[in-house]
Amino acid sequence: IGGGQVAAIDLGATSGRVMVADVGPGRLELTQVARFTNEPVALWNGHRPALHWDLPGLFAAAGAGLAEAARRCDRLVGVGVDSWAVDYGLLRGGRLLGLPHHYRDSRAIDAVATVHSRVDRRELFSRNGLQHLPFTTLFQLDAERTDGLLDVADAALLIPDLINYWLTGVAVTERTNASTTGLLRTDGRWDTELMTRLGLPTGLFPGVVDAGTTLGPLLPGVATSFGIDAAPAVTTVGSHDTASAIAAVPMDPGSSAYVSCGTWGLVGVELDGPRLSDAAAAANFTNEAGVDGTVRFLHNVMGLWLLSETIRQFERDGYRADLAELLAQATDVVPTFDVFNTDDPAFLAPGDMPGRIRGWYAERGLAGPLTRPEIVRAIVESLAVAFAATVHDASRLSGTPVRRIHLVGGGSQNRLLCQLTADRSGLPVHAGPAEATALGNVAVAARAHGLIHGDLSAIRAMVANTFGPQIYLPTTTRRASPSMSAGRVSR
Ligand code: LFR
């Protein structure tokens, strides 16, 4: 009675999935109905490869997943879309002008200096509250400007907004993701003055809406093309995947830090308002918009990207890498090497990761990991140190007395990582749920459809009741020292 189902289209940088939640008062059951890989495509533009997202492929796979969801459900009322942040499609007259670029593409490298020569890094932080990441939307848009594309485009839609537009014909910018563009002021309005100073058009992005806004049903033609009879309504959710994940962290924000660990490790605390101090700027912390007016005060740690890109290289080298086996071997390694700085921008681009890690040690005259298990150990150990140090930074900079770390996302299934994070931080780590992003997505959509009620704490209580955490207590006193947090991503 009073129940129903909502679907989440959750696109991650390496894979996408469609999940269905069966929701009723105090009840939330999550099932995966489709999973597909997200393979970026490299298109050579004469002299260099440009890295793009295969958005048409992702849309087709998401549509097929949605059709499967509709088949399995007796009352599918809504669907919400989330993805990684920052990236966007340019359009004219509603038509997409080429495949969206991948944020790991290098085309915006020169744009960082151009933008900073007009508005320096400290002023940018005071306007948008963001940490410096070299691929933030405003740098990418500067590259489009130089390439002449902004002379043609009349709109830009962030990835989830683009999918929402294709599904419904309604173009909006959802707030949590809008906050990652660098073009939204900390008061939540588009910074048209900044756009003008940077030579960007002021009307590219459509108006901002909050998570939980119903856009309308799937366009009849779209529903038919996917084979869906009873079209669900599309609702905005925390369309930035990290915002959805944090909405579902079963935490008390007053005494907890979170690590949302997938491709990236997003480490921080939830606040009521932004922290724009010099200390926050110096530590390269960000104030991104969360669901329900919260602020995600966090820092991007490089995350499992280091591991997945390492395994890709092992496979290119002809070694059939099995993650579970490698992690078991890495657990037995007694490290004779120090941790490396996971934030080094050298690790951002795709390519030979073990080579770059060995190079990091070699350049500093340090003994580094040699064997495959040692490299895996160095990555996990270094991530744990970075997580621990960033938790302590977040606590110090925000004044939050952190007594517990919640680690959610795929990384919560990595036992070595969870244990080392507890050891290095000296704090208990509550691991899970692994599917926090999808849970946050469906929770906000379900609330918009009246299937559940209440604020974030009610959503979190529901998550806590359904998904018991795995608890890791610190077993050693090897705490992170302040020097270990040194060296953020810098210009
Ligand atoms: C995580 C994430 C991060 C964002 C990065 C790039 O998936 O969304 O929050 O900084 O990807 O978009």
Residues whose N, C-alpha, C, O or C-beta is under 5 A from the ligand:
A	BS01	LFR	S83 W84 A85 V86 D241 T242 W264
